[in-house]
Amino acid sequence: MASDNRLLGHARAMRRAPTLAEHKLWTLLRDRRFVGFKFRRQVPIGPYIADFVCFSAKLIVEADGSQHAESTRDAERDAELERRGFRLLRLWNNDILARPTAIADLVWSTLHGEVAR
């Protein structure tokens, strides 16, 4: 239970201090802007914190910087989240900041099962 409380505290802190890319992505995802698909941000799932989650679509959207390139830890994390029934969409911070319309289109397509990533 102590680790659950610690994880929740960390998720709250992350919501209060998002990166620029997370802030931009949240602006795209919030307020059911994808026709009824509700996203939550910085959500603990098991031992991990997912950046953005749409529970009805079982979709996790991650905003990643260069530290995530070829990360074995991310591969293990992704496998666990997929085992729990989630699909993952990893987006590069640079793309989120430079091409928000293309990112919104990609999220829309993924929500509707048109993109496999």
PADO-392802 format. One record per atom (N, C-alpha, C): residue number from 0; residue in one letter; chain; atom name; z negated, y negated, x negated. Coordinates in nm, 4 decimals. Last residue first. Layout:
// residues N
(NUM; "A"; "A"; "CA"; (Z; Y; X));
...
// end
This chain:
// residues 117
(116; "R"; "A"; "N"; (3.4253; -0.0197; -0.0159));
(116; "R"; "A"; "CA"; (3.3872; -0.0655; -0.1506));
(116; "R"; "A"; "C"; (3.2795; 0.0227; -0.2029));
(115; "A"; "A"; "N"; (3.6698; -0.0444; 0.2190));
(115; "A"; "A"; "CA"; (3.5808; 0.0537; 0.1554));
(115; "A"; "A"; "C"; (3.5535; 0.0053; 0.0148));
(114; "V"; "A"; "N"; (3.7280; -0.2260; 0.5077));
(114; "V"; "A"; "CA"; (3.7247; -0.2298; 0.3621));
(114; "V"; "A"; "C"; (3.6271; -0.1229; 0.3132));
(113; "E"; "A"; "N"; (3.6997; -0.2109; 0.7770));
(113; "E"; "A"; "CA"; (3.8356; -0.2222; 0.7258));
(113; "E"; "A"; "C"; (3.8438; -0.2202; 0.5750));
(112; "G"; "A"; "N"; (3.4618; -0.2144; 0.9182));
(112; "G"; "A"; "CA"; (3.5087; -0.0881; 0.8608));
(112; "G"; "A"; "C"; (3.6470; -0.0915; 0.8041));
(111; "H"; "A"; "N"; (3.3599; -0.4533; 0.9955));
(111; "H"; "A"; "CA"; (3.4451; -0.3845; 1.0914));
(111; "H"; "A"; "C"; (3.5115; -0.2590; 1.0328));
(110; "L"; "A"; "N"; (3.2290; -0.5389; 0.7708));
(110; "L"; "A"; "CA"; (3.1512; -0.5146; 0.8924));
(110; "L"; "A"; "C"; (3.2308; -0.4333; 0.9942));
(109; "T"; "A"; "N"; (3.4514; -0.5799; 0.6053));
(109; "T"; "A"; "CA"; (3.3581; -0.4718; 0.5759));
(109; "T"; "A"; "C"; (3.2733; -0.4378; 0.6983));
(108; "S"; "A"; "N"; (3.5675; -0.8061; 0.7228));
(108; "S"; "A"; "CA"; (3.6425; -0.6800; 0.7152));
(108; "S"; "A"; "C"; (3.5505; -0.5612; 0.6909));
(107; "W"; "A"; "N"; (3.3569; -0.9902; 0.6817));
(107; "W"; "A"; "CA"; (3.4050; -0.9595; 0.8166));
(107; "W"; "A"; "C"; (3.4776; -0.8243; 0.8177));
(106; "V"; "A"; "N"; (3.3485; -0.9949; 0.4005));
(106; "V"; "A"; "CA"; (3.2312; -0.9486; 0.4758));
(106; "V"; "A"; "C"; (3.2740; -0.9081; 0.6166));
(105; "L"; "A"; "N"; (3.6056; -1.1032; 0.3529));
(105; "L"; "A"; "CA"; (3.5703; -0.9712; 0.3008));
(105; "L"; "A"; "C"; (3.4495; -0.9129; 0.3751));
(104; "D"; "A"; "N"; (3.5817; -1.3559; 0.4714));
(104; "D"; "A"; "CA"; (3.6823; -1.2609; 0.5210));
(104; "D"; "A"; "C"; (3.6496; -1.1186; 0.4772));
(103; "A"; "A"; "N"; (3.3848; -1.4647; 0.3044));
(103; "A"; "A"; "CA"; (3.3576; -1.4482; 0.4479));
(103; "A"; "A"; "C"; (3.4553; -1.3475; 0.5088));
(102; "I"; "A"; "N"; (3.5324; -1.4697; 0.0649));
(102; "I"; "A"; "CA"; (3.4103; -1.3871; 0.0747));
(102; "I"; "A"; "C"; (3.3768; -1.3622; 0.2205));
(101; "A"; "A"; "N"; (3.7278; -1.6547; 0.1288));
(101; "A"; "A"; "CA"; (3.7686; -1.5172; 0.0970));
(101; "A"; "A"; "C"; (3.6491; -1.4225; 0.1070));
(100; "T"; "A"; "N"; (3.5597; -1.8775; 0.1576));
(100; "T"; "A"; "CA"; (3.6393; -1.8305; 0.2718));
(100; "T"; "A"; "C"; (3.6848; -1.6865; 0.2495));
(99; "P"; "A"; "N"; (3.4457; -1.9144; -0.1015));
(99; "P"; "A"; "CA"; (3.3617; -1.8753; 0.0126));
(99; "P"; "A"; "C"; (3.4415; -1.8241; 0.1330));
(98; "R"; "A"; "N"; (3.5112; -1.9104; -0.3936));
(98; "R"; "A"; "CA"; (3.6004; -1.8672; -0.2855));
(98; "R"; "A"; "C"; (3.5229; -1.8251; -0.1606));
(97; "A"; "A"; "N"; (3.3164; -1.9979; -0.5743));
(97; "A"; "A"; "CA"; (3.4523; -2.0519; -0.5850));
(97; "A"; "A"; "C"; (3.5399; -2.0223; -0.4635));
(96; "L"; "A"; "N"; (3.0760; -1.8668; -0.5084));
(96; "L"; "A"; "CA"; (3.0785; -2.0120; -0.5250));
(96; "L"; "A"; "C"; (3.2192; -2.0696; -0.5196));
(95; "I"; "A"; "N"; (3.1544; -1.5996; -0.4957));
(95; "I"; "A"; "CA"; (3.0839; -1.6603; -0.3822));
(95; "I"; "A"; "C"; (3.0952; -1.8124; -0.3890));
(94; "D"; "A"; "N"; (3.2584; -1.5617; -0.7534));
(94; "D"; "A"; "CA"; (3.3470; -1.5530; -0.6368));
(94; "D"; "A"; "C"; (3.2837; -1.6196; -0.5150));
(93; "N"; "A"; "N"; (3.0254; -1.5865; -0.9097));
(93; "N"; "A"; "CA"; (3.1380; -1.6775; -0.9308));
(93; "N"; "A"; "C"; (3.2330; -1.6784; -0.8114));
(92; "N"; "A"; "N"; (2.8706; -1.3659; -0.8172));
(92; "N"; "A"; "CA"; (2.8278; -1.5036; -0.7923));
(92; "N"; "A"; "C"; (2.9431; -1.6025; -0.8058));
(91; "W"; "A"; "N"; (3.0407; -1.0944; -0.6710));
(91; "W"; "A"; "CA"; (3.0085; -1.1696; -0.7918));
(91; "W"; "A"; "C"; (2.9737; -1.3128; -0.7537));
(90; "L"; "A"; "N"; (2.9027; -0.8569; -0.4478));
(90; "L"; "A"; "CA"; (2.9881; -0.9735; -0.4681));
(90; "L"; "A"; "C"; (2.9441; -1.0465; -0.5935));
(89; "R"; "A"; "N"; (2.8959; -0.5421; -0.3069));
(89; "R"; "A"; "CA"; (2.8512; -0.6235; -0.4208));
(89; "R"; "A"; "C"; (2.9524; -0.7340; -0.4448));
(88; "L"; "A"; "N"; (2.7943; -0.3835; -0.0373));
(88; "L"; "A"; "CA"; (2.9035; -0.4728; -0.0755));
(88; "L"; "A"; "C"; (2.8479; -0.5638; -0.1837));
(87; "L"; "A"; "N"; (2.7087; -0.0612; 0.0745));
(87; "L"; "A"; "CA"; (2.6810; -0.1764; -0.0114));
(87; "L"; "A"; "C"; (2.8079; -0.2524; -0.0412));
(86; "R"; "A"; "N"; (2.5666; 0.1015; 0.3557));
(86; "R"; "A"; "CA"; (2.6853; 0.0721; 0.2766));
(86; "R"; "A"; "C"; (2.6512; -0.0503; 0.1941));
(85; "F"; "A"; "N"; (2.2862; 0.3230; 0.4065));
(85; "F"; "A"; "CA"; (2.3451; 0.1896; 0.3961));
(85; "F"; "A"; "C"; (2.4761; 0.1929; 0.3188));
(84; "G"; "A"; "N"; (2.1427; 0.5624; 0.4119));
(84; "G"; "A"; "CA"; (2.2419; 0.5361; 0.5157));
(84; "G"; "A"; "C"; (2.3084; 0.4001; 0.5110));
(83; "R"; "A"; "N"; (1.9863; 0.6380; 0.2049));
(83; "R"; "A"; "CA"; (1.9155; 0.5901; 0.3240));
(83; "R"; "A"; "C"; (2.0113; 0.5454; 0.4341));
(82; "R"; "A"; "N"; (2.1765; 0.6783; 0.0145));
(82; "R"; "A"; "CA"; (2.1082; 0.7965; 0.0685));
(82; "R"; "A"; "C"; (2.0328; 0.7610; 0.1966));
(81; "E"; "A"; "N"; (2.2267; 0.4126; -0.0448));
(81; "E"; "A"; "CA"; (2.3290; 0.4887; 0.0272));
(81; "E"; "A"; "C"; (2.2691; 0.6159; 0.0869));
(80; "L"; "A"; "N"; (1.9921; 0.3618; -0.1870));
(80; "L"; "A"; "CA"; (2.0182; 0.2870; -0.0634));
(80; "L"; "A"; "C"; (2.1261; 0.3563; 0.0195));
(79; "E"; "A"; "N"; (2.0281; 0.5385; -0.4041));
(79; "E"; "A"; "CA"; (1.9123; 0.5523; -0.3149));
(79; "E"; "A"; "C"; (1.9366; 0.4809; -0.1824));
(78; "A"; "A"; "N"; (2.2621; 0.4345; -0.5180));
(78; "A"; "A"; "CA"; (2.2589; 0.5733; -0.4714));
(78; "A"; "A"; "C"; (2.1430; 0.5943; -0.3739));
(77; "D"; "A"; "N"; (2.1759; 0.1777; -0.5924));
(77; "D"; "A"; "CA"; (2.2814; 0.1944; -0.4922));
(77; "D"; "A"; "C"; (2.2792; 0.3351; -0.4333));
(76; "R"; "A"; "N"; (1.9905; 0.2478; -0.7941));
(76; "R"; "A"; "CA"; (1.9463; 0.1749; -0.6750));
(76; "R"; "A"; "C"; (2.0472; 0.1946; -0.5618));
(75; "E"; "A"; "N"; (2.1612; 0.3621; -0.9831));
(75; "E"; "A"; "CA"; (2.0519; 0.4420; -0.9253));
(75; "E"; "A"; "C"; (2.0041; 0.3802; -0.7935));
(74; "A"; "A"; "N"; (2.3204; 0.1380; -1.0366));
(74; "A"; "A"; "CA"; (2.3828; 0.2613; -0.9873));
(74; "A"; "A"; "C"; (2.2779; 0.3506; -0.9217));
(73; "D"; "A"; "N"; (2.1339; -0.0410; -1.1409));
(73; "D"; "A"; "CA"; (2.1997; -0.0720; -1.0140));
(73; "D"; "A"; "C"; (2.2632; 0.0528; -0.9540));
(72; "R"; "A"; "N"; (2.0773; 0.0924; -1.3810));
(72; "R"; "A"; "CA"; (1.9700; 0.0736; -1.2823));
(72; "R"; "A"; "C"; (2.0283; 0.0421; -1.1445));
(71; "T"; "A"; "N"; (2.3131; 0.0669; -1.5163));
(71; "T"; "A"; "CA"; (2.2751; 0.2007; -1.4708));
(71; "T"; "A"; "C"; (2.1632; 0.1916; -1.3673));
(70; "S"; "A"; "N"; (2.5492; -0.1849; -1.4828));
(70; "S"; "A"; "CA"; (2.4054; -0.1575; -1.4873));
(70; "S"; "A"; "C"; (2.3756; -0.0169; -1.4343));
(69; "E"; "A"; "N"; (2.8003; -0.3127; -1.5047));
(69; "E"; "A"; "CA"; (2.7783; -0.1784; -1.5600));
(69; "E"; "A"; "C"; (2.6312; -0.1428; -1.5769));
(68; "A"; "A"; "N"; (2.6653; -0.6235; -1.4471));
(68; "A"; "A"; "CA"; (2.7867; -0.5523; -1.4901));
(68; "A"; "A"; "C"; (2.7485; -0.4217; -1.5581));
(67; "H"; "A"; "N"; (2.4444; -0.7735; -1.3926));
(67; "H"; "A"; "CA"; (2.4633; -0.6505; -1.3155));
(67; "H"; "A"; "C"; (2.5860; -0.5707; -1.3570));
(66; "Q"; "A"; "N"; (2.4516; -1.0055; -1.5315));
(66; "Q"; "A"; "CA"; (2.3525; -0.9073; -1.5756));
(66; "Q"; "A"; "C"; (2.3678; -0.7739; -1.5019));
(65; "S"; "A"; "N"; (2.6289; -1.1739; -1.3969));
(65; "S"; "A"; "CA"; (2.6813; -1.0902; -1.5051));
(65; "S"; "A"; "C"; (2.5821; -0.9845; -1.5530));
(64; "G"; "A"; "N"; (2.5136; -1.1475; -1.0546));
(64; "G"; "A"; "CA"; (2.5561; -1.2204; -1.1740));
(64; "G"; "A"; "C"; (2.5979; -1.1221; -1.2806));
(63; "D"; "A"; "N"; (2.5662; -1.0797; -0.7089));
(63; "D"; "A"; "CA"; (2.5388; -1.0346; -0.8452));
(63; "D"; "A"; "C"; (2.5927; -1.1294; -0.9510));
(62; "A"; "A"; "N"; (2.4481; -1.0327; -0.4009));
(62; "A"; "A"; "CA"; (2.5067; -1.1391; -0.4824));
(62; "A"; "A"; "C"; (2.4677; -1.1102; -0.6269));
(61; "E"; "A"; "N"; (2.5082; -0.7773; -0.1669));
(61; "E"; "A"; "CA"; (2.4388; -0.8193; -0.2882));
(61; "E"; "A"; "C"; (2.5179; -0.9283; -0.3584));
(60; "V"; "A"; "N"; (2.4546; -0.6613; 0.1497));
(60; "V"; "A"; "CA"; (2.5421; -0.7470; 0.0707));
(60; "V"; "A"; "C"; (2.4598; -0.8002; -0.0462));
(59; "I"; "A"; "N"; (2.4449; -0.3691; 0.3346));
(59; "I"; "A"; "CA"; (2.3722; -0.4525; 0.2392));
(59; "I"; "A"; "C"; (2.4748; -0.5299; 0.1587));
(58; "L"; "A"; "N"; (2.4645; -0.2429; 0.6589));
(58; "L"; "A"; "CA"; (2.5371; -0.3030; 0.5473));
(58; "L"; "A"; "C"; (2.4425; -0.3901; 0.4652));
(57; "K"; "A"; "N"; (2.4273; -0.1363; 0.9159));
(57; "K"; "A"; "CA"; (2.3799; -0.0625; 0.7985));
(57; "K"; "A"; "C"; (2.4531; -0.1092; 0.6718));
(56; "A"; "A"; "N"; (2.4766; -0.2844; 1.1349));
(56; "A"; "A"; "CA"; (2.5951; -0.2306; 1.0671));
(56; "A"; "A"; "C"; (2.5584; -0.1445; 0.9466));
(55; "S"; "A"; "N"; (2.2145; -0.3499; 1.2000));
(55; "S"; "A"; "CA"; (2.2990; -0.2875; 1.3020));
(55; "S"; "A"; "C"; (2.4248; -0.2256; 1.2420));
(54; "F"; "A"; "N"; (2.1138; -0.4730; 0.9662));
(54; "F"; "A"; "CA"; (2.0663; -0.3404; 1.0039));
(54; "F"; "A"; "C"; (2.1574; -0.2729; 1.1063));
(53; "C"; "A"; "N"; (2.2325; -0.6319; 0.7112));
(53; "C"; "A"; "CA"; (2.2638; -0.6269; 0.8527));
(53; "C"; "A"; "C"; (2.2272; -0.4858; 0.8974));
(52; "V"; "A"; "N"; (2.0828; -0.8048; 0.4452));
(52; "V"; "A"; "CA"; (2.0967; -0.6787; 0.5178));
(52; "V"; "A"; "C"; (2.1336; -0.7054; 0.6627));
(51; "F"; "A"; "N"; (2.0823; -0.9260; 0.1142));
(51; "F"; "A"; "CA"; (2.1130; -0.9532; 0.2547));
(51; "F"; "A"; "C"; (2.1392; -0.8204; 0.3249));
(50; "D"; "A"; "N"; (1.9401; -0.8146; -0.1154));
(50; "D"; "A"; "CA"; (1.9660; -0.9573; -0.0977));
(50; "D"; "A"; "C"; (1.9870; -0.9924; 0.0490));
(49; "A"; "A"; "N"; (1.6723; -0.5835; -0.1037));
(49; "A"; "A"; "CA"; (1.8145; -0.6084; -0.0830));
(49; "A"; "A"; "C"; (1.8351; -0.7571; -0.0577));
(48; "I"; "A"; "N"; (1.4479; -0.4504; -0.3174));
(48; "I"; "A"; "CA"; (1.4680; -0.5671; -0.2321));
(48; "I"; "A"; "C"; (1.6177; -0.5912; -0.2255));
(47; "Y"; "A"; "N"; (1.2998; -0.1165; -0.3244));
(47; "Y"; "A"; "CA"; (1.3951; -0.2196; -0.3657));
(47; "Y"; "A"; "C"; (1.3931; -0.3379; -0.2702));
(46; "P"; "A"; "N"; (1.1667; 0.1089; -0.2402));
(46; "P"; "A"; "CA"; (1.1114; 0.0376; -0.3555));
(46; "P"; "A"; "C"; (1.1970; -0.0804; -0.4025));
(45; "G"; "A"; "N"; (1.2549; 0.0553; 0.0954));
(45; "G"; "A"; "CA"; (1.1971; 0.1477; -0.0013));
(45; "G"; "A"; "C"; (1.1390; 0.0681; -0.1163));
(44; "I"; "A"; "N"; (1.3514; -0.2589; 0.1087));
(44; "I"; "A"; "CA"; (1.3954; -0.1290; 0.1612));
(44; "I"; "A"; "C"; (1.3515; -0.0264; 0.0587));
(43; "P"; "A"; "N"; (1.2786; -0.5942; 0.1774));
(43; "P"; "A"; "CA"; (1.2366; -0.4716; 0.1095));
(43; "P"; "A"; "C"; (1.2890; -0.3479; 0.1841));
(42; "V"; "A"; "N"; (1.5191; -0.8454; 0.1770));
(42; "V"; "A"; "CA"; (1.4509; -0.7472; 0.2610));
(42; "V"; "A"; "C"; (1.4092; -0.6261; 0.1778));
(41; "Q"; "A"; "N"; (1.6629; -1.1045; 0.1522));
(41; "Q"; "A"; "CA"; (1.5545; -1.0566; 0.0661));
(41; "Q"; "A"; "C"; (1.4624; -0.9615; 0.1427));
(40; "R"; "A"; "N"; (1.7573; -1.1833; 0.4911));
(40; "R"; "A"; "CA"; (1.7691; -1.1991; 0.3453));
(40; "R"; "A"; "C"; (1.6428; -1.1539; 0.2750));
(39; "R"; "A"; "N"; (1.9542; -1.0469; 0.7572));
(39; "R"; "A"; "CA"; (1.8248; -1.0917; 0.7054));
(39; "R"; "A"; "C"; (1.8388; -1.0990; 0.5550));
(38; "F"; "A"; "N"; (2.2074; -1.0969; 1.0003));
(38; "F"; "A"; "CA"; (2.1678; -1.0669; 0.8634));
(38; "F"; "A"; "C"; (2.0277; -1.1195; 0.8383));
(37; "K"; "A"; "N"; (2.3598; -0.9753; 1.2880));
(37; "K"; "A"; "CA"; (2.2477; -1.0516; 1.2336));
(37; "K"; "A"; "C"; (2.2147; -1.0034; 1.0926));
(36; "F"; "A"; "N"; (2.6497; -1.0062; 1.4507));
(36; "F"; "A"; "CA"; (2.5910; -0.9317; 1.3402));
(36; "F"; "A"; "C"; (2.4836; -1.0179; 1.2753));
(35; "G"; "A"; "N"; (2.7594; -1.1823; 1.6388));
(35; "G"; "A"; "CA"; (2.6530; -1.0931; 1.6792));
(35; "G"; "A"; "C"; (2.5920; -1.0082; 1.5692));
(34; "V"; "A"; "N"; (2.9815; -1.2981; 1.4737));
(34; "V"; "A"; "CA"; (2.9871; -1.2523; 1.6122));
(34; "V"; "A"; "C"; (2.8839; -1.1436; 1.6418));
(33; "F"; "A"; "N"; (2.8785; -1.3964; 1.2273));
(33; "F"; "A"; "CA"; (2.9764; -1.2885; 1.2326));
(33; "F"; "A"; "C"; (2.9693; -1.2197; 1.3692));
(32; "R"; "A"; "N"; (2.6697; -1.5674; 1.2496));
(32; "R"; "A"; "CA"; (2.8035; -1.6267; 1.2394));
(32; "R"; "A"; "C"; (2.9136; -1.5221; 1.2423));
(31; "R"; "A"; "N"; (2.3922; -1.5461; 1.2917));
(31; "R"; "A"; "CA"; (2.4867; -1.4566; 1.3609));
(31; "R"; "A"; "C"; (2.6294; -1.5110; 1.3612));
(30; "D"; "A"; "N"; (2.2548; -1.7108; 1.1085));
(30; "D"; "A"; "CA"; (2.2763; -1.7533; 1.2475));
(30; "D"; "A"; "C"; (2.3824; -1.6729; 1.3220));
(29; "R"; "A"; "N"; (2.4132; -1.6486; 0.7833));
(29; "R"; "A"; "CA"; (2.3024; -1.6761; 0.8757));
(29; "R"; "A"; "C"; (2.3490; -1.7108; 1.0167));
(28; "L"; "A"; "N"; (2.6278; -1.6243; 0.6036));
(28; "L"; "A"; "CA"; (2.5821; -1.5075; 0.6799));
(28; "L"; "A"; "C"; (2.4839; -1.5392; 0.7934));
(27; "L"; "A"; "N"; (2.6808; -1.8675; 0.4713));
(27; "L"; "A"; "CA"; (2.7898; -1.7956; 0.5379));
(27; "L"; "A"; "C"; (2.7390; -1.6902; 0.6366));
(26; "T"; "A"; "N"; (2.4313; -1.9290; 0.3690));
(26; "T"; "A"; "CA"; (2.4948; -2.0255; 0.4583));
(26; "T"; "A"; "C"; (2.6088; -1.9590; 0.5362));
(25; "W"; "A"; "N"; (2.4035; -1.7141; 0.1954));
(25; "W"; "A"; "CA"; (2.3176; -1.7197; 0.3145));
(25; "W"; "A"; "C"; (2.3751; -1.8183; 0.4161));
(24; "L"; "A"; "N"; (2.5845; -1.7932; -0.0020));
(24; "L"; "A"; "CA"; (2.6117; -1.6732; 0.0771));
(24; "L"; "A"; "C"; (2.5280; -1.6721; 0.2043));
(23; "K"; "A"; "N"; (2.4506; -2.0184; -0.1032));
(23; "K"; "A"; "CA"; (2.5851; -2.0325; -0.0463));
(23; "K"; "A"; "C"; (2.6182; -1.9135; 0.0438));
(22; "H"; "A"; "N"; (2.2145; -1.8941; -0.1984));
(22; "H"; "A"; "CA"; (2.2074; -2.0009; -0.0978));
(22; "H"; "A"; "C"; (2.3422; -2.0164; -0.0266));
(21; "E"; "A"; "N"; (2.3214; -1.7218; -0.3900));
(21; "E"; "A"; "CA"; (2.2500; -1.6668; -0.2743));
(21; "E"; "A"; "C"; (2.2405; -1.7698; -0.1623));
(20; "A"; "A"; "N"; (2.4245; -1.9140; -0.5709));
(20; "A"; "A"; "CA"; (2.5158; -1.8207; -0.5028));
(20; "A"; "A"; "C"; (2.4485; -1.7590; -0.3797));
(19; "L"; "A"; "N"; (2.1875; -2.0357; -0.6567));
(19; "L"; "A"; "CA"; (2.2908; -2.1161; -0.5910));
(19; "L"; "A"; "C"; (2.3861; -2.0255; -0.5122));
(18; "T"; "A"; "N"; (1.9054; -1.8274; -0.5710));
(18; "T"; "A"; "CA"; (2.0032; -1.8790; -0.6664));
(18; "T"; "A"; "C"; (2.1057; -1.9606; -0.5874));
(17; "P"; "A"; "N"; (1.6105; -1.9249; -0.3810));
(17; "P"; "A"; "CA"; (1.7358; -1.8511; -0.4002));
(17; "P"; "A"; "C"; (1.8196; -1.9114; -0.5136));
(16; "A"; "A"; "N"; (1.3148; -1.9362; -0.3292));
(16; "A"; "A"; "CA"; (1.3840; -1.9881; -0.4483));
(16; "A"; "A"; "C"; (1.5146; -1.9116; -0.4734));
(15; "R"; "A"; "N"; (1.2192; -1.8159; -0.0989));
(15; "R"; "A"; "CA"; (1.1878; -1.9578; -0.1209));
(15; "R"; "A"; "C"; (1.2662; -2.0189; -0.2368));
(14; "R"; "A"; "N"; (1.2980; -1.5527; -0.1299));
(14; "R"; "A"; "CA"; (1.3552; -1.6306; -0.0190));
(14; "R"; "A"; "C"; (1.3331; -1.7799; -0.0394));
(13; "M"; "A"; "N"; (1.1364; -1.4808; -0.3448));
(13; "M"; "A"; "CA"; (1.2809; -1.4852; -0.3659));
(13; "M"; "A"; "C"; (1.3496; -1.5628; -0.2532));
(12; "A"; "A"; "N"; (0.8878; -1.4792; -0.2192));
(12; "A"; "A"; "CA"; (0.9124; -1.5744; -0.3282));
(12; "A"; "A"; "C"; (1.0628; -1.5896; -0.3533));
(11; "R"; "A"; "N"; (0.9275; -1.2638; -0.0436));
(11; "R"; "A"; "CA"; (0.9025; -1.3988; 0.0087));
(11; "R"; "A"; "C"; (0.9319; -1.5045; -0.0964));
(10; "A"; "A"; "N"; (0.9529; -1.0558; -0.2311));
(10; "A"; "A"; "CA"; (1.0650; -1.0874; -0.1419));
(10; "A"; "A"; "C"; (1.0483; -1.2279; -0.0839));
(9; "H"; "A"; "N"; (0.6947; -1.0575; -0.3405));
(9; "H"; "A"; "CA"; (0.8089; -1.0879; -0.4268));
(9; "H"; "A"; "C"; (0.9305; -1.1266; -0.3415));
(8; "G"; "A"; "N"; (0.5488; -0.9794; -0.1173));
(8; "G"; "A"; "CA"; (0.5228; -1.1088; -0.1799));
(8; "G"; "A"; "C"; (0.6392; -1.1526; -0.2676));
(7; "L"; "A"; "N"; (0.6530; -0.7215; -0.0818));
(7; "L"; "A"; "CA"; (0.6694; -0.8226; 0.0227));
(7; "L"; "A"; "C"; (0.6491; -0.9632; -0.0334));
(6; "L"; "A"; "N"; (0.5616; -0.6028; -0.3206));
(6; "L"; "A"; "CA"; (0.7053; -0.6119; -0.2938));
(6; "L"; "A"; "C"; (0.7332; -0.7184; -0.1875));
(5; "R"; "A"; "N"; (0.2852; -0.6149; -0.2797));
(5; "R"; "A"; "CA"; (0.3435; -0.6835; -0.3954));
(5; "R"; "A"; "C"; (0.4935; -0.7043; -0.3739));
(4; "N"; "A"; "N"; (0.2616; -0.4504; -0.0579));
(4; "N"; "A"; "CA"; (0.2238; -0.5913; -0.0469));
(4; "N"; "A"; "C"; (0.2835; -0.6730; -0.1608));
(3; "D"; "A"; "N"; (0.3453; -0.2090; -0.1752));
(3; "D"; "A"; "CA"; (0.4182; -0.2646; -0.0608));
(3; "D"; "A"; "C"; (0.3891; -0.4129; -0.0455));
(2; "S"; "A"; "N"; (0.1460; -0.1705; -0.3665));
(2; "S"; "A"; "CA"; (0.2819; -0.1955; -0.4134));
(2; "S"; "A"; "C"; (0.3695; -0.2515; -0.3008));
(1; "A"; "A"; "N"; (-0.0686; -0.1247; -0.1979));
(1; "A"; "A"; "CA"; (-0.0718; -0.2428; -0.2843));
(1; "A"; "A"; "C"; (0.0676; -0.2753; -0.3351));
(0; "M"; "A"; "N"; (0.0000; 0.1195; -0.0805));
(0; "M"; "A"; "CA"; (0.0000; 0.0000; 0.0000));
(0; "M"; "A"; "C"; (0.0000; -0.1267; -0.0854));
// end
